[in-house]
Amino acid sequence: MPTSNRTKKKRRTAVRPGQADRRGSLTWSTTVAPTRRPWWWFAIVAIIGGYFTIRSATSGAWLLGLLALVVTVALIIVNSGGPRRHRFGVSREKVVGRIDGWRRSRIEYPLDQFDSFTFIEPKPTKREPRPQPMLVLFFAFPGRPPLALFLTKDEPTNQAIVDELATLLPYTDARNYKVSQGLLDRMARWLGIG
């Protein structure tokens, strides 16, 4: 019986979100909705930004006026965006992330740069009754801010992701980080920017 030299294409098997495939890579995707702002928030930002832009330009500080205009436009654009799709993958070699929204971005870090990770589930608020939980990966060298990866809103999937990631990195409670992050979140809510 003759044999052919053709190679068969391997069929890709579907991996459920939060489960590792045969190569040990863990993948998941989620949609993160931005904080909804009322119309008057945009009006106030535009009025204050316009005031500082005009005031700076008329007093001869053109650079400050340009800066005020750029900051105002950036605040309005960032806060008026729609939901963003986040896709993350963690393997034995690296951490990969892709964010699709009004601006696409991609992250990629070798896994050996991370020391540990923790799971954060923010407290519900009136504005957001089911907040988005996240994983926080801490870099091995100090001075570098940790990497936050959003998780799904499905608890069993999140638990599977945390369990699988615990085989690759040690889990830490990170109480100091959680306390400082909680203080920053409360301050942002008080200022109306979070």
PASEBA-1860 file (N, C-alpha, C; in nm, 3 decimals):
! residues 194
1> MPTSNRTK> 0.084/-0.117/0.000/0.000/0.000/0.000/0.089/0.124/0.000 ~ 0.075/0.212/-0.098/0.161/0.330/-0.105/0.124/0.431/0.003 ~ 0.225/0.500/0.051/0.202/0.605/0.151/0.224/0.739/0.085 ~ 0.151/0.833/0.125/0.166/0.967/0.067/0.255/1.052/0.157 ~ 0.319/1.148/0.095/0.408/1.237/0.169/0.334/1.359/0.224 ~ 0.205/1.363/0.205/0.128/1.476/0.254/0.121/1.473/0.406 ~ 0.129/1.588/0.462/0.114/1.594/0.608/-0.029/1.630/0.640 ~ -0.079/1.567/0.740/-0.216/1.597/0.782/-0.216/1.721/0.869
9> KKRRTAVR> -0.317/1.803/0.849/-0.331/1.921/0.933/-0.386/1.877/1.068 ~ -0.325/1.929/1.172/-0.374/1.898/1.306/-0.499/1.980/1.333 ~ -0.598/1.915/1.387/-0.719/1.986/1.424/-0.697/2.053/1.558 ~ -0.737/2.177/1.565/-0.727/2.248/1.692/-0.847/2.212/1.776 ~ -0.822/2.172/1.896/-0.932/2.140/1.986/-0.968/2.265/2.064 ~ -1.094/2.283/2.085/-1.140/2.401/2.156/-1.110/2.386/2.305 ~ -1.058/2.492/2.362/-1.029/2.494/2.505/-1.125/2.593/2.568 ~ -1.194/2.548/2.671/-1.287/2.637/2.739/-1.210/2.748/2.809
17> PGQADRRG> -1.269/2.867/2.820/-1.200/2.976/2.888/-1.165/2.936/3.031 ~ -1.045/2.969/3.072/-1.003/2.939/3.208/-0.939/2.803/3.222 ~ -0.925/2.728/3.114/-0.861/2.598/3.121/-0.733/2.600/3.038 ~ -0.640/2.522/3.081/-0.513/2.516/3.009/-0.523/2.412/2.898 ~ -0.457/2.439/2.786/-0.451/2.339/2.680/-0.333/2.246/2.705 ~ -0.303/2.160/2.609/-0.197/2.061/2.628/-0.059/2.122/2.646 ~ -0.036/2.239/2.591/0.095/2.305/2.605/0.107/2.379/2.736 ~ 0.002/2.381/2.818/0.007/2.450/2.945/-0.024/2.598/2.935
25> SLTWSTTV> -0.084/2.641/2.825/-0.116/2.782/2.815/-0.261/2.804/2.856 ~ -0.283/2.911/2.928/-0.413/2.944/2.985/-0.464/3.068/2.914 ~ -0.585/3.064/2.860/-0.639/3.180/2.788/-0.780/3.212/2.836 ~ -0.815/3.340/2.830/-0.950/3.384/2.858/-0.972/3.520/2.795 ~ -1.097/3.555/2.778/-1.131/3.687/2.724/-1.251/3.741/2.800 ~ -1.259/3.872/2.805/-1.367/3.937/2.877/-1.394/4.074/2.815 ~ -1.509/4.128/2.843/-1.544/4.262/2.796/-1.552/4.353/2.918 ~ -1.481/4.464/2.911/-1.478/4.560/3.021/-1.552/4.685/2.976
33> APTRRPWW> -1.660/4.716/3.045/-1.737/4.835/3.012/-1.678/4.955/3.085 ~ -1.666/5.068/3.019/-1.613/5.186/3.088/-1.715/5.240/3.187 ~ -1.667/5.322/3.279/-1.757/5.386/3.375/-1.848/5.481/3.300 ~ -1.977/5.466/3.320/-2.074/5.553/3.252/-2.074/5.690/3.316 ~ -2.066/5.791/3.234/-2.069/5.930/3.281/-2.198/5.995/3.234 ~ -2.259/6.077/3.320/-2.377/6.151/3.276/-2.335/6.266/3.184 ~ -2.431/6.319/3.108/-2.401/6.423/3.010/-2.341/6.546/3.075 ~ -2.386/6.578/3.198/-2.337/6.699/3.262/-2.189/6.688/3.300
41> WFAIVAII> -2.138/6.566/3.318/-1.995/6.547/3.349/-1.910/6.595/3.231 ~ -1.952/6.556/3.110/-1.880/6.599/2.990/-1.890/6.750/2.972 ~ -2.007/6.808/3.002/-2.025/6.953/2.990/-1.933/7.028/3.087 ~ -1.924/6.979/3.211/-1.837/7.044/3.310/-1.691/7.035/3.269 ~ -1.649/6.917/3.223/-1.510/6.900/3.177/-1.481/6.993/3.060 ~ -1.574/7.003/2.966/-1.554/7.091/2.850/-1.549/7.237/2.891 ~ -1.635/7.278/2.983/-1.637/7.418/3.027/-1.508/7.452/3.101 ~ -1.466/7.367/3.194/-1.343/7.394/3.270/-1.222/7.392/3.177
49> GGYFTIRS> -1.216/7.292/3.089/-1.104/7.285/2.994/-1.101/7.403/2.900 ~ -1.218/7.446/2.852/-1.227/7.564/2.765/-1.186/7.691/2.837 ~ -1.227/7.703/2.962/-1.189/7.820/3.041/-1.037/7.829/3.055 ~ -0.973/7.719/3.096/-0.828/7.721/3.113/-0.754/7.741/2.980 ~ -0.809/7.685/2.873/-0.746/7.703/2.741/-0.751/7.850/2.699 ~ -0.868/7.911/2.709/-0.885/8.051/2.667/-0.808/8.145/2.760 ~ -0.817/8.120/2.890/-0.747/8.205/2.988/-0.595/8.201/2.966 ~ -0.542/8.081/2.942/-0.398/8.067/2.920/-0.356/8.133/2.788
57> ATSGAWLL> -0.438/8.113/2.685/-0.403/8.170/2.553/-0.408/8.323/2.556 ~ -0.506/8.380/2.625/-0.516/8.526/2.629/-0.408/8.590/2.716 ~ -0.355/8.514/2.811/-0.248/8.571/2.895/-0.110/8.547/2.836 ~ -0.104/8.484/2.720/0.023/8.464/2.652/0.091/8.331/2.681 ~ 0.032/8.249/2.764/0.090/8.118/2.796/0.032/8.014/2.699 ~ 0.078/8.020/2.574/0.024/7.933/2.470/0.047/7.786/2.498 ~ 0.161/7.753/2.554/0.192/7.613/2.582/0.098/7.556/2.688 ~ 0.070/7.634/2.791/-0.023/7.591/2.895/-0.164/7.578/2.838
65> GLLALVVT> -0.202/7.668/2.750/-0.333/7.659/2.686/-0.346/7.535/2.599 ~ -0.239/7.503/2.527/-0.239/7.383/2.444/-0.247/7.257/2.531 ~ -0.175/7.259/2.643/-0.180/7.146/2.736/-0.320/7.127/2.793 ~ -0.385/7.236/2.831/-0.522/7.228/2.884/-0.617/7.172/2.779 ~ -0.601/7.214/2.654/-0.686/7.164/2.546/-0.664/7.013/2.525 ~ -0.538/6.970/2.523/-0.507/6.828/2.502/-0.564/6.742/2.617 ~ -0.548/6.788/2.740/-0.599/6.714/2.856/-0.751/6.705/2.851 ~ -0.817/6.813/2.815/-0.964/6.814/2.806/-1.013/6.716/2.700
73> VALIIVNS> -0.954/6.722/2.582/-0.994/6.631/2.474/-0.965/6.486/2.513 ~ -0.851/6.461/2.576/-0.816/6.325/2.617/-0.915/6.272/2.720 ~ -0.954/6.354/2.818/-1.052/6.310/2.918/-1.186/6.276/2.854 ~ -1.228/6.356/2.760/-1.357/6.331/2.694/-1.350/6.205/2.609 ~ -1.243/6.186/2.535/-1.231/6.067/2.449/-1.222/5.940/2.531 ~ -1.140/5.940/2.635/-1.122/5.819/2.716/-1.252/5.781/2.786 ~ -1.328/5.879/2.833/-1.451/5.849/2.907/-1.573/5.830/2.820 ~ -1.563/5.853/2.690/-1.679/5.833/2.604/-1.670/5.704/2.523
81> GGPRRHRF> -1.568/5.625/2.544/-1.551/5.501/2.469/-1.652/5.394/2.508 ~ -1.669/5.298/2.421/-1.758/5.187/2.447/-1.685/5.073/2.518 ~ -1.749/4.959/2.528/-1.686/4.845/2.593/-1.561/4.799/2.517 ~ -1.465/4.749/2.591/-1.340/4.702/2.531/-1.325/4.553/2.556 ~ -1.281/4.485/2.455/-1.259/4.339/2.463/-1.115/4.314/2.504 ~ -1.096/4.241/2.612/-0.964/4.205/2.661/-0.943/4.056/2.642 ~ -0.829/4.019/2.586/-0.792/3.878/2.570/-0.656/3.857/2.634 ~ -0.648/3.758/2.721/-0.523/3.732/2.792/-0.483/3.586/2.778
89> GVSREKVV> -0.354/3.563/2.785/-0.299/3.429/2.782/-0.176/3.421/2.870 ~ -0.167/3.313/2.945/-0.051/3.289/3.030/-0.002/3.149/3.000 ~ 0.125/3.138/2.968/0.185/3.006/2.945/0.307/2.993/3.034 ~ 0.377/2.882/3.021/0.498/2.862/3.102/0.609/2.960/3.064 ~ 0.598/3.020/2.945/0.703/3.110/2.898/0.668/3.258/2.914 ~ 0.541/3.296/2.890/0.510/3.440/2.884/0.366/3.471/2.920 ~ 0.343/3.600/2.942/0.209/3.655/2.965/0.178/3.745/2.846 ~ 0.065/3.720/2.781/0.027/3.796/2.661/-0.112/3.854/2.683
97> GRIDGWRR> -0.131/3.978/2.639/-0.261/4.041/2.649/-0.288/4.127/2.528 ~ -0.415/4.136/2.492/-0.456/4.220/2.380/-0.586/4.288/2.416 ~ -0.590/4.418/2.395/-0.708/4.497/2.426/-0.759/4.559/2.297 ~ -0.883/4.527/2.263/-0.946/4.583/2.144/-1.050/4.685/2.187 ~ -1.038/4.804/2.140/-1.132/4.910/2.171/-1.112/5.019/2.068 ~ -1.124/5.144/2.110/-1.100/5.253/2.016/-0.951/5.261/1.984 ~ -0.869/5.202/2.069/-0.726/5.194/2.042/-0.681/5.054/2.079 ~ -0.618/4.984/1.987/-0.572/4.849/2.015/-0.435/4.854/2.082
105> SRIEYPLD> -0.417/4.768/2.179/-0.286/4.760/2.243/-0.255/4.614/2.273 ~ -0.127/4.586/2.286/-0.081/4.449/2.309/0.031/4.452/2.411 ~ 0.026/4.356/2.504/0.133/4.344/2.603/0.193/4.204/2.593 ~ 0.319/4.193/2.625/0.386/4.063/2.627/0.506/4.072/2.721 ~ 0.506/3.985/2.822/0.616/3.980/2.918/0.657/3.835/2.939 ~ 0.786/3.808/2.957/0.828/3.673/2.995/0.777/3.642/3.136 ~ 0.734/3.518/3.158/0.677/3.481/3.287/0.781/3.488/3.399 ~ 0.908/3.468/3.367/1.010/3.469/3.473/1.036/3.609/3.528
113> QFDSFTFI> 0.975/3.714/3.471/0.986/3.848/3.526/0.892/3.869/3.645 ~ 0.799/3.778/3.666/0.700/3.793/3.773/0.738/3.709/3.894 ~ 0.711/3.766/4.010/0.744/3.703/4.137/0.625/3.624/4.193 ~ 0.504/3.684/4.187/0.385/3.622/4.244/0.262/3.691/4.185 ~ 0.144/3.646/4.229/0.021/3.709/4.182/-0.082/3.706/4.295 ~ -0.186/3.786/4.279/-0.298/3.785/4.372/-0.428/3.809/4.296 ~ -0.539/3.776/4.360/-0.672/3.791/4.302/-0.741/3.905/4.375 ~ -0.797/3.998/4.299/-0.867/4.112/4.360/-1.010/4.116/4.309
121> EPKPTKRE> -1.102/4.121/4.404/-1.243/4.136/4.369/-1.292/4.266/4.431 ~ -1.308/4.372/4.350/-1.349/4.501/4.405/-1.487/4.493/4.470 ~ -1.509/4.584/4.563/-1.639/4.589/4.632/-1.745/4.648/4.539 ~ -1.867/4.596/4.546/-1.975/4.652/4.464/-2.009/4.795/4.507 ~ -2.047/4.875/4.411/-2.091/5.012/4.439/-2.228/5.033/4.374 ~ -2.287/5.150/4.399/-2.416/5.180/4.335/-2.402/5.185/4.184 ~ -2.292/5.245/4.139/-2.270/5.261/3.996/-2.235/5.130/3.928 ~ -2.166/5.042/4.002/-2.123/4.915/3.945/-2.153/4.802/4.045
129> PRPQPMLV> -2.274/4.742/4.036/-2.311/4.639/4.133/-2.229/4.510/4.119 ~ -2.181/4.479/3.999/-2.097/4.360/3.978/-1.965/4.405/3.917 ~ -1.870/4.448/4.001/-1.743/4.498/3.947/-1.660/4.386/3.885 ~ -1.570/4.425/3.798/-1.486/4.331/3.725/-1.370/4.284/3.814 ~ -1.361/4.154/3.846/-1.247/4.105/3.923/-1.121/4.104/3.836 ~ -1.004/4.099/3.902/-0.880/4.100/3.825/-0.770/4.024/3.896 ~ -0.675/3.982/3.815/-0.551/3.924/3.865/-0.446/4.033/3.862 ~ -0.362/4.036/3.964/-0.253/4.132/3.968/-0.124/4.052/3.977
137> LFFAFPGR> -0.037/4.068/3.878/0.091/3.999/3.875/0.200/4.096/3.919 ~ 0.279/4.054/4.018/0.385/4.139/4.073/0.517/4.105/4.007 ~ 0.587/4.209/3.962/0.718/4.189/3.900/0.820/4.149/4.006 ~ 0.922/4.075/3.964/1.024/4.026/4.055/1.116/4.138/4.102 ~ 1.136/4.241/4.022/1.224/4.350/4.063/1.140/4.466/4.115 ~ 1.186/4.527/4.226/1.107/4.634/4.287/1.105/4.761/4.202 ~ 1.006/4.845/4.230/0.996/4.971/4.160/0.910/4.966/4.035 ~ 0.872/4.849/3.992/0.789/4.835/3.872/0.644/4.815/3.915
145> PPLALFLT> 0.550/4.891/3.860/0.410/4.873/3.901/0.358/4.736/3.856 ~ 0.271/4.677/3.935/0.220/4.544/3.899/0.132/4.548/3.774 ~ 0.116/4.432/3.713/0.036/4.418/3.592/-0.103/4.365/3.629 ~ -0.208/4.438/3.594/-0.345/4.398/3.626/-0.410/4.337/3.501 ~ -0.467/4.218/3.517/-0.537/4.148/3.409/-0.681/4.128/3.451 ~ -0.775/4.181/3.373/-0.917/4.164/3.405/-0.961/4.020/3.384 ~ -1.050/3.973/3.471/-1.106/3.840/3.460/-1.250/3.850/3.410 ~ -1.312/3.734/3.390/-1.451/3.731/3.347/-1.541/3.756/3.468
153> KDEPTNQA> -1.670/3.769/3.446/-1.764/3.784/3.557/-1.822/3.650/3.599 ~ -1.769/3.542/3.544/-1.814/3.407/3.576/-1.722/3.349/3.684 ~ -1.776/3.325/3.805/-1.693/3.281/3.917/-1.624/3.147/3.896 ~ -1.692/3.044/3.844/-1.620/2.916/3.824/-1.503/2.929/3.726 ~ -1.520/3.008/3.621/-1.410/3.030/3.526/-1.295/3.102/3.593 ~ -1.327/3.203/3.674/-1.222/3.277/3.744/-1.147/3.186/3.841 ~ -1.219/3.098/3.910/-1.154/3.007/4.003/-1.062/2.911/3.928 ~ -1.105/2.865/3.812/-1.019/2.777/3.731/-0.894/2.850/3.683
161> IVDELATL> -0.909/2.977/3.647/-0.793/3.057/3.604/-0.695/3.074/3.719 ~ -0.745/3.107/3.838/-0.658/3.127/3.955/-0.588/2.996/3.991 ~ -0.662/2.884/3.990/-0.602/2.754/4.023/-0.494/2.715/3.923 ~ -0.520/2.740/3.796/-0.423/2.704/3.693/-0.300/2.795/3.700 ~ -0.321/2.924/3.727/-0.209/3.015/3.738/-0.124/2.986/3.861 ~ -0.187/2.932/3.965/-0.112/2.896/4.087/-0.011/2.784/4.061 ~ -0.029/2.709/3.953/0.071/2.608/3.919/0.194/2.670/3.852 ~ 0.180/2.793/3.802/0.290/2.860/3.734/0.360/2.965/3.821
169> LPYTDARN> 0.282/3.033/3.906/0.336/3.138/3.993/0.281/3.119/4.134 ~ 0.357/3.158/4.238/0.303/3.148/4.373/0.197/3.256/4.399 ~ 0.093/3.217/4.472/-0.014/3.310/4.509/0.028/3.382/4.637 ~ 0.003/3.513/4.643/0.030/3.590/4.764/-0.094/3.669/4.802 ~ -0.109/3.694/4.931/-0.225/3.767/4.979/-0.216/3.916/4.944 ~ -0.097/3.974/4.947/-0.071/4.114/4.908/-0.162/4.213/4.978 ~ -0.169/4.204/5.110/-0.257/4.293/5.186/-0.220/4.440/5.169 ~ -0.091/4.471/5.170/-0.051/4.611/5.155/-0.097/4.668/5.021
177> YKVSQGLL> -0.084/4.588/4.915/-0.127/4.634/4.783/-0.278/4.655/4.781 ~ -0.353/4.562/4.840/-0.500/4.572/4.840/-0.547/4.693/4.920 ~ -0.481/4.721/5.032/-0.519/4.837/5.113/-0.490/4.966/5.036 ~ -0.371/4.977/4.977/-0.337/5.099/4.904/-0.426/5.115/4.782 ~ -0.458/5.006/4.715/-0.546/5.013/4.598/-0.687/5.054/4.639 ~ -0.733/5.005/4.754/-0.864/5.045/4.806/-0.870/5.194/4.837 ~ -0.762/5.247/4.897/-0.756/5.391/4.926/-0.759/5.473/4.798 ~ -0.682/5.429/4.698/-0.681/5.501/4.570/-0.817/5.494/4.501
185> DRMARWLG> -0.885/5.379/4.508/-1.018/5.366/4.447/-1.119/5.459/4.515 ~ -1.114/5.465/4.649/-1.207/5.554/4.721/-1.180/5.701/4.688 ~ -1.052/5.736/4.680/-1.018/5.874/4.645/-1.064/5.907/4.503 ~ -1.049/5.814/4.410/-1.093/5.836/4.272/-1.245/5.850/4.265 ~ -1.317/5.768/4.343/-1.463/5.780/4.345/-1.505/5.914/4.405 ~ -1.436/5.958/4.512/-1.468/6.084/4.575/-1.445/6.201/4.480 ~ -1.337/6.192/4.400/-1.309/6.297/4.303/-1.395/6.288/4.179 ~ -1.464/6.174/4.163/-1.552/6.156/4.047/-1.480/6.112/3.921
193> IG> -1.360/6.057/3.936/-1.285/6.012/3.819/-1.273/5.861/3.813 ~ -1.332/5.788/3.905/-1.318/5.643/3.905/-1.446/5.571/3.920
END
